[in-house]
Amino acid sequence: MILVVEDSDEDFTALERVLKQSLCKAPIHRVRDGDEAIDYLYRQGPYANAEQAPRPSIILMDLNLPGTDGRDVIQQIKHDYTLKIIPVVVLTSSSNPKDVRDCYQNGTNSYMLKPMGLEQLKFTITDFLHYWLELAIIPDSSINQK
């Protein structure tokens, strides 16, 4: 299961469209901010039921989020013994070298820039899916497309 942490409805709609066009078979769950991501990952509040909030195999994370910022969520994930095994891929509009450095220092597995335009997004997401769901071996291989 892919957990998408994205506050922009427009960005998520485009991302979801590209994922469906690519025939991605992995279930996708979206949360809209850092606080909701934390609730989901720790199965708190509306996500207390483990069957309704399965552990993601990979997290696709925006950085600039309302409430708890994506940078803080990454730091919390990667400092938690039970969560740090989950790959975190940042997909953001920030090309700030400090963000890139800080994310990698905190354990981010990959950092990608959100491209401008649907065609470029298709290329980026296709590459993401190919690498993370076909080539890389991740702890929960049940999301592989093959």
N, CA, C and O of each residue as an XYZ file, in Angstrom:
584
protein
N       0.847     -1.171      0.000
C       0.000      0.000      0.000
C       0.897      1.240      0.000
O       1.889      1.315      0.725
N       0.518      2.202     -0.830
C       1.254      3.462     -0.893
C       0.482      4.497     -0.087
O      -0.697      4.741     -0.343
N       1.147      5.101      0.882
C       0.551      6.205      1.633
C       1.045      7.498      0.997
O       2.247      7.763      0.955
N       0.104      8.301      0.502
C       0.434      9.579     -0.110
C       0.076     10.676      0.883
O      -1.074     10.791      1.309
N       1.066     11.478      1.247
C       0.853     12.602      2.160
C       0.920     13.859      1.303
O       2.001     14.335      0.957
N      -0.253     14.389      0.967
C      -0.348     15.500      0.026
C      -1.543     16.379      0.379
O      -2.676     15.901      0.433
N      -1.290     17.654      0.617
C      -2.374     18.568      0.999
C      -3.109     19.158     -0.199
O      -4.260     19.573     -0.060
N      -2.485     19.206     -1.355
C      -3.092     19.823     -2.535
C      -4.018     18.836     -3.247
O      -3.572     17.792     -3.723
N      -5.312     19.174     -3.317
C      -6.264     18.332     -4.035
C      -5.881     18.226     -5.505
O      -5.985     17.158     -6.108
N      -5.440     19.336     -6.071
C      -5.061     19.352     -7.483
C      -3.870     18.431     -7.751
O      -3.882     17.655     -8.707
N      -2.848     18.521     -6.907
C      -1.670     17.665     -7.083
C      -2.026     16.192     -6.882
O      -1.550     15.327     -7.616
N      -2.868     15.913     -5.878
C      -3.239     14.521     -5.634
C      -4.073     13.970     -6.786
O      -3.872     12.828     -7.198
N      -4.999     14.759     -7.307
C      -5.831     14.301     -8.427
C      -4.955     13.955     -9.625
O      -5.161     12.924    -10.265
N      -3.987     14.802     -9.931
C      -3.069     14.538    -11.045
C      -2.240     13.288    -10.767
O      -2.062     12.448    -11.649
N      -1.739     13.167     -9.552
C      -0.943     12.005     -9.165
C      -1.771     10.734     -9.264
O      -1.306      9.732     -9.809
N      -2.978     10.764     -8.751
C      -3.858      9.597     -8.787
C      -4.176      9.195    -10.235
O      -4.194      8.011    -10.568
N      -4.424     10.188    -11.080
C      -4.705      9.921    -12.496
C      -3.512      9.213    -13.151
O      -3.688      8.236    -13.878
N      -2.323      9.702    -12.894
C      -1.128      9.091    -13.473
C      -0.929      7.675    -12.937
O      -0.573      6.770    -13.691
N      -1.157      7.482    -11.646
C      -1.015      6.141    -11.069
C      -1.997      5.161    -11.710
O      -1.631      4.027    -12.019
N      -3.227      5.591    -11.908
C      -4.227      4.719    -12.540
C      -3.872      4.436    -13.989
O      -4.029      3.304    -14.448
N      -3.399      5.432    -14.718
C      -3.015      5.240    -16.117
C      -1.844      4.274    -16.246
O      -1.715      3.577    -17.252
N      -1.000      4.237    -15.232
C       0.161      3.354    -15.265
C      -0.205      1.928    -14.861
O       0.646      1.039    -14.838
N      -1.465      1.728    -14.547
C      -1.975      0.424    -14.110
C      -1.336     -0.031    -12.801
O      -1.137     -1.223    -12.570
N      -1.026      0.931    -11.964
C      -0.488      0.629    -10.634
C      -1.524     -0.189     -9.866
O      -2.671      0.232     -9.713
N      -1.113     -1.349     -9.391
C      -2.022     -2.240     -8.668
C      -1.960     -2.039     -7.162
O      -2.757     -2.613     -6.420
N      -1.027     -1.238     -6.719
C      -0.881     -1.007     -5.278
C      -2.044     -0.153     -4.784
O      -2.377      0.856     -5.407
N      -2.660     -0.542     -3.680
C      -3.672      0.325     -3.087
C      -3.036      1.651     -2.677
O      -1.882      1.692     -2.249
N      -3.793      2.720     -2.813
C      -3.298      4.051     -2.481
C      -4.201      4.643     -1.418
O      -5.425      4.617     -1.544
N      -3.591      5.176     -0.370
C      -4.353      5.889      0.654
C      -3.734      7.275      0.790
O      -2.512      7.423      0.828
N      -4.592      8.282      0.862
C      -4.111      9.660      0.986
C      -4.463     10.227      2.347
O      -5.561     10.024      2.866
N      -3.503     10.942      2.909
C      -3.761     11.810      4.053
C      -3.357     13.214      3.634
O      -2.486     13.384      2.780
N      -3.989     14.227      4.234
C      -3.851     15.590      3.725
C      -2.845     16.467      4.466
O      -2.512     17.555      3.996
N      -2.363     16.011      5.610
C      -1.394     16.838      6.328
C      -0.534     15.966      7.232
O      -0.760     14.763      7.363
N       0.447     16.595      7.848
C       1.380     15.861      8.693
C       0.725     15.246      9.914
O       1.078     14.138     10.318
N      -0.229     15.956     10.507
C      -0.908     15.416     11.690
C      -1.708     14.170     11.339
O      -1.722     13.199     12.096
N      -2.371     14.199     10.191
C      -3.141     13.032      9.756
C      -2.202     11.869      9.420
O      -2.537     10.710      9.665
N      -1.036     12.175      8.863
C      -0.047     11.133      8.576
C       0.401     10.453      9.866
O       0.493      9.227      9.931
N       0.676     11.248     10.880
C       1.078     10.685     12.177
C      -0.034      9.821     12.765
O       0.219      8.720     13.254
N      -1.271     10.328     12.714
C      -2.411      9.535     13.203
C      -2.515      8.219     12.446
O      -2.737      7.169     13.049
N      -2.356      8.272     11.137
C      -2.450      7.062     10.324
C      -1.337      6.074     10.703
O      -1.603      4.897     10.948
N      -0.118      6.549     10.749
C       1.013      5.657     11.004
C       1.002      5.063     12.408
O       1.446      3.933     12.613
N       0.495      5.824     13.371
C       0.428      5.327     14.747
C      -0.942      4.756     15.088
O      -1.208      4.389     16.233
N      -1.809      4.687     14.079
C      -3.156      4.125     14.231
C      -3.899      4.758     15.397
O      -4.338      4.095     16.336
N      -4.016      6.071     15.287
C      -4.705      6.868     16.302
C      -5.963      7.474     15.705
O      -6.087      7.583     14.485
N      -6.887      7.863     16.552
C      -8.091      8.557     16.110
C      -8.855      7.738     15.094
O      -9.149      6.567     15.336
N      -9.185      8.342     13.945
C      -9.987      7.627     12.951
C      -9.257      6.439     12.308
O      -9.867      5.664     11.572
N      -7.975      6.298     12.579
C      -7.178      5.225     11.993
C      -6.823      4.134     13.013
O      -5.881      3.371     12.799
N      -7.557      4.059     14.095
C      -7.251      3.103     15.164
C      -7.413      1.651     14.716
O      -6.749      0.767     15.258
N      -8.265      1.395     13.759
C      -8.497      0.041     13.270
C      -7.401     -0.325     12.269
O      -7.298      0.282     11.203
N      -6.587     -1.318     12.617
C      -5.456     -1.713     11.777
C      -5.911     -2.218     10.405
O      -5.179     -2.064      9.427
N      -7.089     -2.810     10.312
C      -7.576     -3.292      9.019
C      -7.938     -2.134      8.092
O      -7.800     -2.247      6.874
N      -8.397     -1.026      8.663
C      -8.743      0.136      7.855
C      -7.537      1.039      7.614
O      -7.577      1.921      6.756
N      -6.487      0.821      8.359
C      -5.266      1.622      8.213
C      -4.058      0.687      8.157
O      -3.247      0.661      9.083
N      -3.937     -0.086      7.063
C      -2.807     -1.014      6.978
C      -1.478     -0.271      6.898
O      -1.403      0.857      6.409
N      -0.452     -0.920      7.382
C       0.880     -0.334      7.364
C       1.306     -0.132      5.908
O       1.255     -1.082      5.127
N       1.721      1.066      5.523
C       2.134      1.280      4.133
C       3.456      0.574      3.839
O       4.287      0.366      4.723
N       3.618      0.218      2.578
C       4.884     -0.354      2.129
C       5.840      0.737      1.702
O       7.056      0.549      1.699
N       5.279      1.885      1.339
C       6.081      3.038      0.933
C       5.263      4.301      1.197
O       4.035      4.282      1.114
N       5.949      5.391      1.515
C       5.293      6.671      1.778
C       5.794      7.682      0.759
O       6.999      7.876      0.599
N       4.851      8.324      0.069
C       5.158      9.394     -0.869
C       4.753     10.690     -0.187
O       3.566     10.946      0.011
N       5.737     11.511      0.174
C       5.540     12.619      1.107
C       5.818     13.984      0.491
O       6.884     14.211     -0.081
N       4.851     14.889      0.611
C       5.094     16.287      0.301
C       5.778     16.891      1.531
O       5.611     16.379      2.638
N       6.529     17.948      1.357
C       7.203     18.575      2.505
C       6.393     19.701      3.125
O       6.260     19.777      4.347
N       5.856     20.568      2.294
C       5.185     21.768      2.791
C       3.722     21.459      3.081
O       2.858     21.573      2.212
N       3.470     21.066      4.324
C       2.143     20.636      4.735
C       1.611     21.528      5.846
O       2.386     22.081      6.626
N       0.296     21.669      5.920
C      -0.273     22.381      7.068
C      -0.107     21.549      8.338
O       0.035     20.328      8.268
N      -0.125     22.201      9.483
C       0.056     21.478     10.748
C       1.481     20.995     10.859
O       2.420     21.754     10.619
N       1.647     19.751     11.217
C       2.976     19.159     11.323
C       3.585     19.066      9.923
O       3.028     18.419      9.036
N       4.709     19.706      9.740
C       5.387     19.789      8.450
C       5.922     18.418      8.029
O       6.218     17.572      8.873
N       6.042     18.212      6.724
C       6.563     16.955      6.205
C       7.954     16.625      6.720
O       8.282     15.455      6.920
N       8.770     17.643      6.936
C      10.125     17.423      7.456
C      10.060     16.798      8.849
O      10.835     15.900      9.177
N       9.122     17.289      9.661
C       8.958     16.758     11.021
C       8.388     15.340     11.000
O       8.758     14.504     11.824
N       7.491     15.075     10.058
C       6.926     13.730      9.930
C       8.033     12.746      9.562
O       8.117     11.660     10.136
N       8.875     13.122      8.611
C       9.986     12.257      8.203
C      10.891     11.962      9.395
O      11.278     10.818      9.631
N      11.217     13.004     10.133
C      12.095     12.823     11.297
C      11.457     11.860     12.301
O      12.143     11.002     12.857
N      10.167     11.996     12.532
C       9.485     11.118     13.481
C       9.454      9.677     12.964
O       9.690      8.738     13.723
N       9.163      9.508     11.680
C       9.126      8.159     11.089
C      10.488      7.494     11.222
O      10.585      6.350     11.668
N      11.529      8.203     10.838
C      12.854      7.602     10.769
C      13.531      7.452     12.127
O      14.591      6.834     12.223
N      12.929      8.012     13.177
C      13.441      7.811     14.522
C      12.591      6.823     15.322
O      12.832      6.615     16.511
N      11.621      6.228     14.683
C      10.749      5.251     15.337
C      11.141      3.852     14.868
O      11.155      3.574     13.669
N      11.453      2.993     15.798
C      11.945      1.649     15.478
C      10.982      0.879     14.581
O      11.427      0.164     13.683
N       9.680      1.007     14.799
C       8.717      0.234     14.025
C       8.385      0.847     12.669
O       7.880      0.147     11.792
N       8.654      2.121     12.478
C       8.300      2.794     11.231
C       9.482      3.040     10.301
O       9.300      3.162      9.089
N      10.692      3.114     10.852
C      11.838      3.556     10.047
C      12.164      2.640      8.879
O      12.887      3.040      7.966
N      11.650      1.433      8.891
C      11.898      0.497      7.790
C      11.103      0.867      6.535
O      11.442      0.421      5.439
N      10.059      1.670      6.682
C       9.218      2.055      5.554
C       9.955      3.093      4.699
O      10.344      4.144      5.209
N      10.149      2.813      3.415
C      10.793      3.809      2.561
C       9.945      5.081      2.460
O       8.728      5.021      2.283
N      10.605      6.217      2.574
C       9.943      7.517      2.420
C      10.544      8.200      1.204
O      11.749      8.441      1.130
N       9.667      8.507      0.248
C      10.071      9.209     -0.969
C       9.419     10.587     -0.922
O       8.196     10.706     -0.859
N      10.240     11.611     -0.952
C       9.748     12.981     -0.936
C       9.427     13.388     -2.368
O      10.243     13.216     -3.273
N       8.217     13.935     -2.562
C       7.812     14.510     -3.841
C       7.325     15.913     -3.525
O       6.226     16.098     -3.001
N       8.148     16.893     -3.847
C       7.892     18.259     -3.406
C       8.277     19.275     -4.473
O       8.979     18.953     -5.432
N       7.814     20.485     -4.295
C       8.200     21.573     -5.195
C       9.465     22.281     -4.703
O       9.994     23.144     -5.404
N       9.953     21.934     -3.519
C      11.127     22.597     -2.954
C      12.425     22.028     -3.518
O      12.719     20.843     -3.364
N      13.196     22.893     -4.174
C      14.518     22.495     -4.641
C      15.609     23.089     -3.741
O      16.787     23.096     -4.099
N      15.207     23.578     -2.590
C      16.134     24.179     -1.637
C      17.176     23.143     -1.207
O      16.809     22.091     -0.684
N      18.464     23.417     -1.416
C      19.504     22.463     -1.028
C      19.441     22.078      0.454
O      19.778     20.950      0.814
N      19.014     23.002      1.306
C      18.887     22.686      2.734
C      17.808     21.637      2.960
O      17.992     20.736      3.779
N      16.677     21.735      2.244
C      15.628     20.719      2.366
C      16.135     19.361      1.911
O      15.901     18.349      2.572
N      16.834     19.342      0.772
C      17.374     18.088      0.251
C      18.316     17.464      1.278
O      18.185     16.288      1.616
N      19.262     18.257      1.769
C      20.243     17.771      2.742
C      19.561     17.287      4.020
O      19.848     16.194      4.509
N      18.656     18.108      4.558
C      17.980     17.748      5.810
C      17.155     16.469      5.664
O      17.139     15.627      6.562
N      16.478     16.332      4.538
C      15.667     15.128      4.332
C      16.539     13.880      4.299
O      16.220     12.879      4.940
N      17.636     13.937      3.554
C      18.523     12.776      3.504
C      19.184     12.522      4.862
O      19.358     11.369      5.256
N      19.548     13.576      5.571
C      20.142     13.385      6.896
C      19.154     12.730      7.860
O      19.556     12.022      8.783
N      17.871     12.968      7.643
C      16.846     12.375      8.507
C      16.342     11.032      8.007
O      15.398     10.480      8.572
N      16.956     10.494      6.954
C      16.632      9.138      6.543
C      15.715      8.991      5.345
O      15.264      7.884      5.049
N      15.429     10.084      4.648
C      14.622      9.979      3.438
C      15.323      9.055      2.454
O      16.545      9.096      2.311
N      14.540      8.220      1.775
C      15.115      7.259      0.847
C      15.296      7.814     -0.564
O      16.135      7.327     -1.322
N      14.512      8.830     -0.915
C      14.628      9.450     -2.226
C      13.968     10.821     -2.179
O      13.030     11.042     -1.413
N      14.460     11.730     -2.994
C      13.949     13.102     -3.031
C      13.702     13.461     -4.488
O      14.635     13.480     -5.291
N      12.444     13.746     -4.836
C      12.089     14.077     -6.211
C      11.354     15.410     -6.243
O      10.594     15.740     -5.332
N      11.595     16.168     -7.309
C      10.897     17.434     -7.486
C       9.590     17.210     -8.228
O       9.532     16.438     -9.186
N       8.536     17.896     -7.774
C       7.261     17.870     -8.487
C       7.470     18.619     -9.793
O       7.845     19.791     -9.788
N       7.234     17.957    -10.889
C       7.413     18.648    -12.169
C       6.201     19.527    -12.483
O       5.113     19.344    -11.937
N       6.424     20.466    -13.362
C       5.341     21.317    -13.848
C       4.741     20.642    -15.076
O       5.456     20.316    -16.023
N       3.451     20.437    -15.059
C       2.771     19.863    -16.215
C       2.524     18.376    -16.071
O       3.307     17.650    -15.458
N       1.422     17.939    -16.648
C       0.982     16.552    -16.534
C       1.931     15.582    -17.230
O       2.184     14.498    -16.706
N       2.456     15.940    -18.384
C       3.362     15.035    -19.102
C       4.625     14.759    -18.295
O       5.075     13.616    -18.205
N       5.192     15.804    -17.713
C       6.398     15.615    -16.894
C       6.077     14.816    -15.632
O       6.886     14.006    -15.181
N       4.886     15.050    -15.064
C       4.470     14.269    -13.891
C       4.371     12.796    -14.251
O       4.763     11.935    -13.463
N       3.852     12.501    -15.429
C       3.758     11.103    -15.876
C       5.134     10.442    -15.891
O       5.299      9.319    -15.416
N       6.126     11.157    -16.446
C       7.480     10.599    -16.496
C       8.024     10.365    -15.080
O       8.596      9.313    -14.796
N       7.845     11.337    -14.211
C       8.355     11.226    -12.841
C       7.701     10.064    -12.100
O       8.390      9.260    -11.472
N       6.393      9.977    -12.171
C       5.674      8.918    -11.457
C       5.947      7.550    -12.078
O       6.045      6.555    -11.360
N       6.069      7.493    -13.388
C       6.414      6.228    -14.037
C       7.777      5.738    -13.558
O       7.953      4.553    -13.275
N       8.736      6.651    -13.468
C      10.060      6.277    -12.956
C       9.984      5.842    -11.494
O      10.615      4.861    -11.102
N       9.207      6.575    -10.685
C       9.007      6.214     -9.280
C       8.447      4.794     -9.172
O       8.973      3.969     -8.425
N       7.382      4.519     -9.919
C       6.748      3.199     -9.867
C       7.696      2.111    -10.341
O       7.796      1.048     -9.728
N       8.390      2.385    -11.440
C       9.312      1.379    -11.975
C      10.389      1.028    -10.943
O      10.657     -0.144    -10.681
N      10.990      2.050    -10.374
C      12.053      1.767     -9.411
C      11.517      1.109     -8.142
O      11.960      0.027     -7.758
N      10.556      1.779     -7.492
C      10.137      1.331     -6.163
C       9.242      0.101     -6.168
O       9.231     -0.645     -5.189
N       8.491     -0.133     -7.240
C       7.569     -1.267     -7.242
C       8.015     -2.424     -8.128
O       7.453     -3.516     -8.050
N       9.021     -2.194     -8.971
C       9.479     -3.271     -9.830
C      10.930     -3.671     -9.564
O      11.249     -4.860     -9.549
N      11.810     -2.691     -9.354
C      13.225     -3.000     -9.189
C      13.648     -3.175     -7.739
O      14.327     -4.142     -7.394
N      13.249     -2.247     -6.904
C      13.681     -2.282     -5.499
C      12.944     -3.388     -4.743
O      11.780     -3.685     -5.011
N      13.638     -3.969     -3.820
C      13.004     -4.924     -2.915
C      12.736     -4.166     -1.632
O      13.660     -3.705     -0.962
N      11.457     -4.043     -1.298
C      11.073     -3.329     -0.090
C      10.434     -4.317      0.879
O       9.995     -5.389      0.463
N      10.375     -3.975      2.159
C       9.934     -4.941      3.169
C       8.616     -5.651      2.867
O       8.510     -6.850      3.126
N       7.615     -4.965      2.334
C       6.357     -5.610      1.991
C       6.266     -5.672      0.482
O       5.901     -4.690     -0.165
N       6.594     -6.817     -0.078
C       6.624     -6.925     -1.532
C       5.249     -7.189     -2.137
O       5.144     -7.386     -3.348
N       4.199     -7.198     -1.332
C       2.865     -7.482     -1.849
C       2.352     -6.387     -2.767
O       1.345     -6.591     -3.444
N       3.013     -5.220     -2.816
C       2.528     -4.161     -3.680
C       3.154     -4.193     -5.063
O       2.811     -3.377     -5.919
N       4.068     -5.126     -5.289
C       4.719     -5.171     -6.605
C       3.684     -5.309     -7.703
O       2.663     -5.976     -7.533
N       3.955     -4.679     -8.820
C       3.027     -4.680     -9.946
C       3.019     -6.002    -10.692
O       2.026     -6.329    -11.343
N       4.054     -6.739    -10.620
C       4.151     -7.987    -11.403
C       3.291     -9.069    -10.815
O       3.251    -10.180    -11.343
